[in-house]
Amino acid sequence: MTKGTMPDEIGVLRFFEDGPIEKAEVVFNIVREKMRERMAGRGEDGGDAAEPPAPRKRNTRPDADAAREVPAAKG
C-alpha cells in the first residue's frame, strides 16, 4: 500500500467522526438495520454459526454461593 492511499475502514471511521452529524446518523441507522438483518439470518440458514452467548457475570456476593449448594443426599 502506498503512503497516499487510505484503507476503507479508516475512511468510514473518519466519516463518522468528522462528517456532518445528520448524515452520520442516517448512515448509522441504515447500517444498524442491515446488521440486524444479517445477524437474524445467520442462525436460520445454517450458514455461519450463531453469535456465541455473552459471558456470564461473576457473582461477588459471598452468601449466594452457599445458597446455591445442594445438600448431599443422606442414605
C-alpha positions in Angstrom: 0.0 0.0 0.0 1.4 3.4 -0.9 1.5 6.2 1.6 -1.2 8.2 -0.2 -3.9 5.6 0.0 -6.2 5.1 3.0 -7.9 1.8 3.8 -11.7 1.8 3.5 -12.1 1.2 7.3 -10.2 4.3 8.2 -12.3 6.4 5.7 -15.5 5.1 7.3 -14.3 5.9 10.8 -13.3 9.4 9.8 -16.7 9.9 8.2 -18.5 9.1 11.5 -16.0 11.2 13.5 -15.7 14.3 11.3 -18.7 14.2 8.9 -22.0 16.1 9.4 -23.9 14.6 12.3 -27.1 14.5 10.3 -25.6 12.3 7.6 -23.7 10.2 10.1 -26.9 9.4 12.0 -28.8 8.4 8.8 -25.9 6.2 7.6 -25.6 4.7 11.1 -29.3 3.8 11.3 -29.1 2.1 7.9 -26.0 0.1 8.8 -27.6 -0.9 12.1 -30.7 -2.3 10.4 -28.7 -4.1 7.8 -26.5 -5.7 10.5 -29.7 -6.8 12.5 -31.0 -8.5 9.3 -27.7 -10.2 8.8 -27.5 -11.4 12.4 -31.1 -12.6 12.4 -30.5 -14.6 9.2 -27.3 -16.3 10.4 -28.9 -18.8 12.7 -31.8 -19.6 10.4 -30.0 -20.5 7.2 -27.3 -22.6 8.8 -24.5 -20.7 7.1 -22.4 -19.2 9.8 -22.6 -20.2 13.4 -24.9 -18.1 15.5 -23.4 -15.5 17.8 -21.9 -17.0 20.9 -23.7 -16.2 24.2 -22.4 -13.3 26.3 -20.1 -14.4 29.1 -21.8 -14.7 32.5 -21.1 -12.1 35.1 -19.3 -13.4 38.1 -21.3 -13.3 41.3 -19.5 -11.4 44.0 -22.0 -11.9 46.9 -20.4 -14.3 49.4 -23.8 -15.7 50.7 -25.1 -16.5 47.2 -22.7 -19.4 46.7 -23.8 -21.1 49.9 -27.4 -20.7 49.0 -26.8 -22.4 45.6 -25.1 -25.5 47.1 -27.3 -28.6 47.0 -27.2 -30.6 50.3 -25.8 -34.1 49.9 -28.3 -37.0 49.9 -28.5 -39.0 53.1 -28.6 -42.6 52.9 
